[in-house]
Amino acid sequence: MTIRLVGVGGELYDYAPRAEPARFVAGGSGPASLASRTVFSAAHVVADPYADAAWGSPAAVDWDATLAFRRHLWSHGLGVAEAMDTAQRGMGLEWPAAAELIRRSAAEAKAVGGAIACGAGTDQLGPGGGSLAEVRDAYEEQLAWVEESGSQAILMASRALTSAARGAEDYLSVYSHLLRQASEPVILHWLGPMFDPALEGYWGSADLDAATSVLLDVIAAHPDKVDGIKISLLDAQREIDLRRRLPEGVRCYTGDDFNYPELIAGDERGFSHALLGIFDPLGPPAAEAVRVLDTGDVSGFRKLLDPTVELSRHLFRPPTRFYKTGVVLLAWLAGHQSHFTMVGGLQSARSLPHLCRAYELADGLGLFPDPALAEARMKALLAVHGVAQ
């Protein structure tokens, strides 16, 4: 059997899907199930497809399907990074819905023994942002909510802080205040402008060397309150250079969806842990690869994970912030949800040729537990776009 797909030039071509999926073994949900690396999957939210909701209206979330997907990730031994940009924070998921997501996911994590860390930001301020004091107060409110839910906190990069700050001193002031307030070590978060253009010049400078120095000053002032730094700049050498400069005991979490196998594998001078959006669709093979790495088999780890990079680079191609559309497509095709609908209607953010290529690459990796279901659903999507089979 074949499926007729659409190429980048609008041409139609036939593709023969694989008959059997790859087999991945669930490794247990305990936080110690992956030993050599701490690995978080930044998970997407499942929208309620029957809600009368549009862009700008409150997000409508299917809570049952959303929590079921997190249980899927935990069953393979991955941690869940909750309410991050993969969950459409700042792109349809506003703070009230994010707060409810954090509350529900933290309770579910406790029930199943899964690891969780949740994003604390400033998005309750809205698109206009606020003064530096208002930014600090907004961060404080969300940090308290995350910690009271029983989760580790991730201090997300803030559009409002980018707007309000007048230089490096303001970043040092805000972050120092928050780290003093934190009851447990947090994960800092450096999201590059390719993921969110409003974050250009984070840490007070568009010069990445100067920005890195400010970040390191923040960490050096409170190393006991920083579990690690999640860096998403899609620049492998810059990440390596940064992690070599971190204080003892402070981890580097790669957020590089282009170069993650080499960064997680590391070298003789260290390695990166992981907090990745691509580990949403790649949860099972990623967990299996890390379990191989736990045995010291670096080449076996690379053999499993390197073939996934082409799919990841495709999903995260510019405009990178719309990678979430491909992530949700693959969740639908894999049977994790019953529809291809996103909060704010972002299922329309990528072209049909882009989605076809995502399907082809994911099928080639054996990511669909039921290839026939994935094929049928992809054909239905194509039919809506007028592609006859």
FILOGU-190203 format. One record per residue (C-alpha): residue number from 1; y, x, z; residue in one letter. Coordinates in pm, 1 decimal, m for minus. Each point is the difference from the previous one (the first is absolute). Layout:
// FILOGU-190203
<NUM,<Y,X,Z>,"A">
...
// end
This chain:
// FILOGU-190203
<1,<0.0,0.0,0.0>,"M">
<2,<353.4,111.6,m69.8>,"T">
<3,<347.1,m108.8,101.7>,"I">
<4,<300.8,12.2,m229.5>,"R">
<5,<289.3,184.4,166.4>,"L">
<6,<359.5,71.8,m100.6>,"V">
<7,<118.7,355.9,m57.4>,"G">
<8,<344.1,149.1,65.6>,"V">
<9,<107.9,m64.2,m359.6>,"G">
<10,<m110.5,m362.1,14.6>,"G">
<11,<m318.8,69.1,m192.2>,"E">
<12,<m323.2,m174.1,99.2>,"L">
<13,<m312.6,203.1,68.3>,"Y">
<14,<m350.4,m68.1,128.6>,"D">
<15,<m122.3,149.0,325.5>,"Y">
<16,<m357.8,m13.7,131.3>,"A">
<17,<5.5,m43.2,380.9>,"P">
<18,<m262.1,173.8,209.3>,"R">
<19,<m293.5,m213.3,104.7>,"A">
<20,<m37.6,130.0,356.3>,"E">
<21,<253.5,100.2,263.5>,"P">
<22,<7.5,329.5,182.9>,"A">
<23,<m161.8,m26.8,342.1>,"R">
<24,<203.1,91.0,305.8>,"F">
<25,<m143.1,m10.6,350.1>,"V">
<26,<205.8,m150.5,281.6>,"A">
<27,<43.7,264.3,267.3>,"G">
<28,<101.2,m194.8,309.9>,"G">
<29,<334.9,m115.5,129.2>,"S">
<30,<49.9,231.5,297.3>,"G">
<31,<296.3,239.6,m9.6>,"P">
<32,<m236.3,298.9,19.7>,"A">
<33,<m207.4,m105.7,m303.3>,"S">
<34,<194.6,250.7,m213.4>,"L">
<35,<3.8,324.9,192.5>,"A">
<36,<188.5,270.7,m189.2>,"S">
<37,<301.7,m201.6,m118.8>,"R">
<38,<199.6,m295.8,126.8>,"T">
<39,<13.7,m242.6,m291.5>,"V">
<40,<209.6,m316.7,m28.6>,"F">
<41,<0.2,m245.4,m286.2>,"S">
<42,<336.9,m171.3,m47.9>,"A">
<43,<m127.2,m353.2,m60.1>,"A">
<44,<147.1,m276.9,m214.9>,"H">
<45,<59.2,m357.4,109.7>,"V">
<46,<m166.0,m297.8,m165.4>,"V">
<47,<251.1,m267.4,m99.8>,"A">
<48,<m63.0,m371.5,42.6>,"D">
<49,<m31.2,m112.6,m365.0>,"P">
<50,<59.2,m367.2,81.8>,"Y">
<51,<328.7,48.4,182.6>,"A">
<52,<320.4,m123.8,m162.0>,"D">
<53,<163.6,339.2,36.4>,"A">
<54,<220.7,202.9,m231.2>,"A">
<55,<181.4,332.3,11.7>,"W">
<56,<244.9,m5.5,288.6>,"G">
<57,<m180.8,m269.8,196.7>,"S">
<58,<m207.3,79.8,310.5>,"P">
<59,<m328.3,171.4,m84.2>,"A">
<60,<m308.1,m221.3,m3.0>,"A">
<61,<m304.7,198.8,111.9>,"V">
<62,<m367.3,m93.9,m7.7>,"D">
<63,<m80.2,133.6,346.0>,"W">
<64,<m376.4,m45.7,m19.4>,"D">
<65,<m35.0,195.5,m325.9>,"A">
<66,<248.6,263.0,115.6>,"T">
<67,<m193.2,69.9,321.8>,"L">
<68,<m333.4,m9.2,m184.6>,"A">
<69,<122.2,282.1,m222.4>,"F">
<70,<89.0,206.4,304.0>,"R">
<71,<m349.0,m54.7,141.1>,"R">
<72,<m133.1,129.3,m331.9>,"H">
<73,<199.0,322.6,42.0>,"L">
<74,<m101.4,41.3,363.3>,"W">
<75,<m367.6,m53.8,m92.3>,"S">
<76,<16.6,320.0,m204.3>,"H">
<77,<156.5,197.5,284.7>,"G">
<78,<356.7,8.1,m126.1>,"L">
<79,<301.5,m69.5,214.3>,"G">
<80,<251.8,m261.0,m112.8>,"V">
<81,<366.8,85.2,m44.3>,"A">
<82,<150.4,m343.9,41.1>,"E">
<83,<322.1,m159.1,m124.2>,"A">
<84,<91.2,298.4,m217.6>,"M">
<85,<141.1,m1.4,m353.3>,"D">
<86,<m346.3,m84.8,m140.7>,"T">
<87,<28.4,m326.8,193.6>,"A">
<88,<328.8,m62.4,m187.1>,"Q">
<89,<234.5,86.4,285.6>,"R">
<90,<342.6,m21.0,m156.6>,"G">
<91,<m147.3,m157.9,m314.4>,"M">
<92,<m73.7,m355.5,108.6>,"G">
<93,<m143.9,38.8,349.7>,"L">
<94,<291.1,m49.2,237.8>,"E">
<95,<1.4,93.2,370.0>,"W">
<96,<m119.9,m333.7,150.5>,"P">
<97,<m311.4,6.0,m220.7>,"A">
<98,<m47.5,372.9,59.1>,"A">
<99,<22.4,m55.9,376.8>,"A">
<100,<m269.0,m267.4,m20.3>,"E">
<101,<m213.2,227.7,m218.5>,"L">
<102,<29.6,277.6,258.8>,"I">
<103,<m92.2,m234.1,284.2>,"R">
<104,<m304.6,m140.6,m177.2>,"R">
<105,<m126.6,331.1,m138.4>,"S">
<106,<37.2,182.3,331.3>,"A">
<107,<m202.3,m271.7,173.3>,"A">
<108,<m265.1,18.7,m271.9>,"E">
<109,<m14.2,379.4,28.5>,"A">
<110,<m60.8,m29.9,372.1>,"K">
<111,<m276.2,m255.4,m59.4>,"A">
<112,<m193.2,217.1,m246.3>,"V">
<113,<85.8,344.3,138.6>,"G">
<114,<198.2,105.8,m305.2>,"G">
<115,<285.0,250.0,m9.5>,"A">
<116,<343.8,m137.8,m82.0>,"I">
<117,<357.4,122.3,m29.0>,"A">
<118,<285.2,m235.7,m87.5>,"C">
<119,<333.0,49.5,m167.5>,"G">
<120,<321.2,m38.5,199.7>,"A">
<121,<316.9,m13.7,m204.7>,"G">
<122,<336.4,m170.5,m22.0>,"T">
<123,<m55.6,m270.7,m262.4>,"D">
<124,<113.3,m282.0,231.3>,"Q">
<125,<352.8,120.0,m80.4>,"L">
<126,<m30.9,m128.8,m355.5>,"G">
<127,<129.5,154.6,m323.4>,"P">
<128,<348.2,61.7,140.3>,"G">
<129,<m127.5,238.7,265.8>,"G">
<130,<219.6,56.4,301.6>,"G">
<131,<180.2,255.1,211.9>,"S">
<132,<m180.2,302.5,141.0>,"L">
<133,<m26.5,m174.1,337.9>,"A">
<134,<m146.8,m310.3,m165.1>,"E">
<135,<m251.3,213.3,m187.5>,"V">
<136,<m107.1,165.4,325.6>,"R">
<137,<m33.3,m338.2,173.1>,"D">
<138,<m202.8,m143.1,m288.9>,"A">
<139,<m237.5,296.7,13.6>,"Y">
<140,<m30.7,m42.9,376.7>,"E">
<141,<m89.2,m367.1,m35.8>,"E">
<142,<m277.0,68.2,m251.1>,"Q">
<143,<m131.6,304.4,186.6>,"L">
<144,<m32.4,m209.3,315.6>,"A">
<145,<m178.7,m276.1,m193.2>,"W">
<146,<m251.9,242.6,m150.6>,"V">
<147,<m73.4,167.9,332.5>,"E">
<148,<m27.6,m330.7,185.0>,"E">
<149,<m252.8,m113.8,m261.7>,"S">
<150,<m222.9,290.8,105.1>,"G">
<151,<48.0,206.5,m315.5>,"S">
<152,<116.0,352.4,m67.5>,"Q">
<153,<342.9,m3.7,m166.3>,"A">
<154,<109.3,141.6,m333.3>,"I">
<155,<376.8,46.1,m17.9>,"L">
<156,<61.1,m107.2,m358.4>,"M">
<157,<275.6,143.9,m214.2>,"A">
<158,<296.1,m237.6,18.7>,"S">
<159,<224.2,m114.9,m283.7>,"R">
<160,<254.4,m108.0,260.1>,"A">
<161,<5.2,346.6,157.3>,"L">
<162,<47.3,159.3,m342.9>,"T">
<163,<302.1,m224.4,m48.9>,"S">
<164,<149.4,39.4,348.9>,"A">
<165,<m55.7,371.0,61.6>,"A">
<166,<281.3,238.3,m85.6>,"R">
<167,<m205.3,315.7,27.6>,"G">
<168,<m288.7,180.6,164.0>,"A">
<169,<147.8,m48.8,348.7>,"E">
<170,<m44.3,m377.1,m26.1>,"D">
<171,<m368.2,36.8,m87.8>,"Y">
<172,<m48.5,239.6,290.6>,"L">
<173,<175.1,m239.5,234.5>,"S">
<174,<m193.1,m312.8,m102.5>,"V">
<175,<m341.9,164.1,m11.2>,"Y">
<176,<51.1,187.6,326.8>,"S">
<177,<92.5,m327.2,169.7>,"H">
<178,<m308.3,m176.5,m140.5>,"L">
<179,<m237.9,280.1,91.3>,"L">
<180,<129.3,m3.3,356.5>,"R">
<181,<m70.3,m375.8,6.4>,"Q">
<182,<m352.0,24.2,m144.7>,"A">
<183,<m274.4,m37.6,259.2>,"S">
<184,<m258.3,182.7,m215.8>,"E">
<185,<22.3,254.7,m283.4>,"P">
<186,<110.0,m158.2,m327.5>,"V">
<187,<m47.8,81.3,m365.5>,"I">
<188,<322.3,79.9,m185.6>,"L">
<189,<34.0,m113.9,m359.2>,"H">
<190,<175.0,168.6,m293.9>,"W">
<191,<m16.6,m227.4,m303.4>,"L">
<192,<154.7,146.3,m311.6>,"G">
<193,<236.8,m184.3,m235.6>,"P">
<194,<m275.1,m38.6,m259.4>,"M">
<195,<m149.3,m255.1,241.4>,"F">
<196,<335.7,m148.5,99.1>,"D">
<197,<321.0,105.3,m179.2>,"P">
<198,<205.8,m113.4,302.1>,"A">
<199,<m144.5,293.3,197.4>,"L">
<200,<165.0,266.9,m213.7>,"E">
<201,<146.7,270.1,226.6>,"G">
<202,<m212.2,m78.5,304.4>,"Y">
<203,<45.6,235.5,298.2>,"W">
<204,<362.5,39.0,m108.7>,"G">
<205,<m31.9,190.8,m324.8>,"S">
<206,<m123.7,m35.5,m358.0>,"A">
<207,<m90.7,370.6,23.7>,"D">
<208,<m365.2,m14.5,105.1>,"L">
<209,<11.5,340.5,169.5>,"D">
<210,<291.9,m111.2,216.0>,"A">
<211,<m168.4,m334.9,69.8>,"A">
<212,<m318.5,179.0,105.6>,"T">
<213,<196.5,211.5,248.0>,"S">
<214,<145.3,m313.2,161.0>,"V">
<215,<m343.4,m160.1,25.1>,"L">
<216,<m138.0,314.0,164.7>,"L">
<217,<291.8,m1.6,244.9>,"D">
<218,<m85.2,m360.6,94.6>,"V">
<219,<m362.0,96.8,64.3>,"I">
<220,<86.3,321.9,185.1>,"A">
<221,<222.0,m192.2,242.5>,"A">
<222,<m285.0,m234.8,105.9>,"H">
<223,<m335.3,147.4,m112.0>,"P">
<224,<m184.2,m184.5,278.5>,"D">
<225,<113.3,m333.9,m145.7>,"K">
<226,<m101.3,73.0,m361.4>,"V">
<227,<m361.8,m48.8,m99.3>,"D">
<228,<79.2,97.7,m358.2>,"G">
<229,<214.1,m38.2,m307.8>,"I">
<230,<m104.6,m209.6,m298.7>,"K">
<231,<153.5,152.6,m311.4>,"I">
<232,<15.5,m187.7,m331.7>,"S">
<233,<194.7,216.5,m244.8>,"L">
<234,<m273.5,45.7,m264.3>,"L">
<235,<53.8,377.1,22.3>,"D">
<236,<m313.6,178.7,118.7>,"A">
<237,<156.6,343.1,55.3>,"Q">
<238,<288.1,m143.3,201.4>,"R">
<239,<m248.2,m180.2,223.4>,"E">
<240,<m202.7,317.8,49.0>,"I">
<241,<314.3,194.6,86.3>,"D">
<242,<104.8,m267.0,251.5>,"L">
<243,<m334.8,m22.6,175.5>,"R">
<244,<m5.6,377.9,47.4>,"R">
<245,<330.7,m28.1,187.6>,"R">
<246,<m102.4,m280.4,235.0>,"L">
<247,<m34.2,74.6,371.8>,"P">
<248,<m349.8,38.7,140.9>,"E">
<249,<m159.6,m339.5,53.1>,"G">
<250,<225.6,m193.1,m242.4>,"V">
<251,<m197.4,m129.2,m296.9>,"R">
<252,<95.4,m30.9,m363.5>,"C">
<253,<m114.4,m328.8,m154.6>,"Y">
<254,<0.7,9.8,m376.8>,"T">
<255,<154.1,m295.0,m173.6>,"G">
<256,<m32.2,175.1,m337.5>,"D">
<257,<m189.2,m241.2,m223.5>,"D">
<258,<m2.7,258.3,m281.2>,"F">
<259,<m149.8,302.4,178.6>,"N">
<260,<m192.0,m131.0,302.3>,"Y">
<261,<m341.6,167.5,m57.6>,"P">
<262,<137.5,354.0,10.2>,"E">
<263,<238.0,m77.2,286.4>,"L">
<264,<m269.1,m157.5,218.0>,"I">
<265,<m247.6,277.7,m82.9>,"A">
<266,<261.0,256.3,98.6>,"G">
<267,<m23.4,376.6,m1.2>,"D">
<268,<m52.2,288.2,240.1>,"E">
<269,<335.7,m75.7,163.9>,"R">
<270,<m45.5,m371.3,64.0>,"G">
<271,<m42.9,m345.1,m147.4>,"F">
<272,<155.7,m344.2,m11.0>,"S">
<273,<m127.4,m317.8,160.2>,"H">
<274,<58.6,m315.6,m205.0>,"A">
<275,<207.6,m316.6,3.5>,"L">
<276,<m27.4,m131.9,m352.9>,"L">
<277,<56.9,m318.6,m195.1>,"G">
<278,<m264.3,103.6,m253.1>,"I">
<279,<m259.0,m14.7,278.5>,"F">
<280,<40.0,m379.4,m13.2>,"D">
<281,<m204.9,m34.5,m323.2>,"P">
<282,<m178.8,332.8,61.9>,"L">
<283,<m103.4,m69.8,360.4>,"G">
<284,<m379.3,29.3,m39.0>,"P">
<285,<m13.4,315.2,m219.3>,"P">
<286,<278.4,163.6,201.6>,"A">
<287,<m186.9,m53.1,326.5>,"A">
<288,<m323.2,128.9,m152.7>,"E">
<289,<179.3,309.3,m129.9>,"A">
<290,<148.4,77.0,341.6>,"V">
<291,<m342.2,m35.5,161.9>,"R">
<292,<m123.6,263.1,m245.6>,"V">
<293,<298.1,216.2,94.5>,"L">
<294,<m97.1,m45.0,365.5>,"D">
<295,<m313.0,203.1,m76.8>,"T">
<296,<210.8,286.3,m135.6>,"G">
<297,<m86.6,m76.5,m362.2>,"D">
<298,<339.6,35.1,m167.2>,"V">
<299,<m141.2,8.2,m353.8>,"S">
<300,<m198.6,m317.7,67.7>,"G">
<301,<315.7,m165.0,130.4>,"F">
<302,<193.4,98.3,m312.5>,"R">
<303,<m283.5,m112.7,m225.8>,"K">
<304,<23.0,m348.9,149.7>,"L">
<305,<378.5,m31.9,23.1>,"L">
<306,<137.6,194.2,m297.7>,"D">
<307,<m115.9,m260.5,m256.4>,"P">
<308,<212.3,m265.6,174.5>,"T">
<309,<328.8,179.3,m64.7>,"V">
<310,<42.9,m133.6,m354.3>,"E">
<311,<m7.1,m356.7,131.4>,"L">
<312,<242.3,85.3,280.0>,"S">
<313,<247.5,168.6,m230.9>,"R">
<314,<m16.8,m300.7,m228.5>,"H">
<315,<68.1,m250.4,279.6>,"L">
<316,<285.5,211.8,138.2>,"F">
<317,<166.4,83.0,m330.4>,"R">
<318,<376.2,m71.7,m20.4>,"P">
<319,<149.0,m225.9,111.0>,"P">
<320,<m221.8,108.6,288.8>,"T">
<321,<114.0,m271.6,241.5>,"R">
<322,<m197.1,m254.7,m206.1>,"F">
<323,<m335.7,167.2,70.1>,"Y">
<324,<m78.3,m293.6,227.5>,"K">
<325,<m61.2,m223.7,m302.8>,"T">
<326,<m294.8,211.1,m113.6>,"G">
<327,<m132.1,21.7,355.6>,"V">
<328,<m8.4,m379.2,32.4>,"V">
<329,<m150.9,m41.3,m347.5>,"L">
<330,<m291.2,224.3,101.7>,"L">
<331,<m46.5,m188.0,328.8>,"A">
<332,<m30.2,m324.9,m196.7>,"W">
<333,<m239.0,148.3,m254.7>,"L">
<334,<m210.5,148.9,279.6>,"A">
<335,<m36.5,m340.4,167.0>,"G">
<336,<208.2,71.3,309.3>,"H">
<337,<223.8,m298.1,m77.2>,"Q">
<338,<m28.3,m308.2,m216.4>,"S">
<339,<316.1,41.1,m209.1>,"H">
<340,<247.0,242.4,m155.1>,"F">
<341,<315.5,m120.1,173.1>,"T">
<342,<244.9,216.9,192.8>,"M">
<343,<278.0,m60.9,247.8>,"V">
<344,<319.5,m53.2,m197.4>,"G">
<345,<m188.0,m37.1,m327.9>,"G">
<346,<m38.9,374.7,m46.8>,"L">
<347,<m323.6,m49.7,m193.8>,"Q">
<348,<235.2,m5.2,m300.6>,"S">
<349,<145.8,345.0,76.5>,"A">
<350,<m242.7,189.1,m226.3>,"R">
<351,<m82.2,m52.1,m366.5>,"S">
<352,<m327.4,m135.3,m132.7>,"L">
<353,<m92.4,336.3,m160.5>,"P">
<354,<57.5,167.9,338.9>,"H">
<355,<m230.8,m248.2,172.6>,"L">
<356,<m265.1,38.1,m270.1>,"C">
<357,<m5.3,376.1,45.7>,"R">
<358,<m22.8,m42.3,377.9>,"A">
<359,<m303.4,m225.0,m46.6>,"Y">
<360,<m165.9,246.1,m238.5>,"E">
<361,<51.6,300.7,227.3>,"L">
<362,<m115.4,m184.4,311.9>,"A">
<363,<m308.4,m132.2,m178.2>,"D">
<364,<m82.9,349.7,m120.0>,"G">
<365,<1.9,115.3,362.9>,"L">
<366,<m233.2,m282.6,102.2>,"G">
<367,<252.9,m148.2,241.8>,"L">
<368,<m92.1,m362.7,m63.6>,"F">
<369,<m289.9,m118.6,220.6>,"P">
<370,<m74.9,m268.2,m262.1>,"D">
<371,<92.9,131.0,m347.1>,"P">
<372,<m78.0,m335.8,m159.4>,"A">
<373,<246.1,m175.2,230.3>,"L">
<374,<266.6,260.4,m76.7>,"A">
<375,<m59.1,m43.2,m372.3>,"E">
<376,<20.9,m379.6,22.2>,"A">
<377,<322.1,14.9,198.4>,"R">
<378,<155.6,254.0,m233.8>,"M">
<379,<m90.5,m220.3,m297.9>,"K">
<380,<167.6,m294.6,173.7>,"A">
<381,<317.1,205.2,48.9>,"L">
<382,<m7.4,106.3,m363.9>,"L">
<383,<m49.5,m359.9,m113.1>,"A">
<384,<315.1,m104.6,187.5>,"V">
<385,<182.2,261.6,m207.8>,"H">
<386,<m147.3,m134.8,m324.3>,"G">
<387,<m267.4,263.4,m55.8>,"V">
<388,<m310.7,m162.3,m146.2>,"A">
<389,<m339.1,150.6,78.7>,"Q">
// end
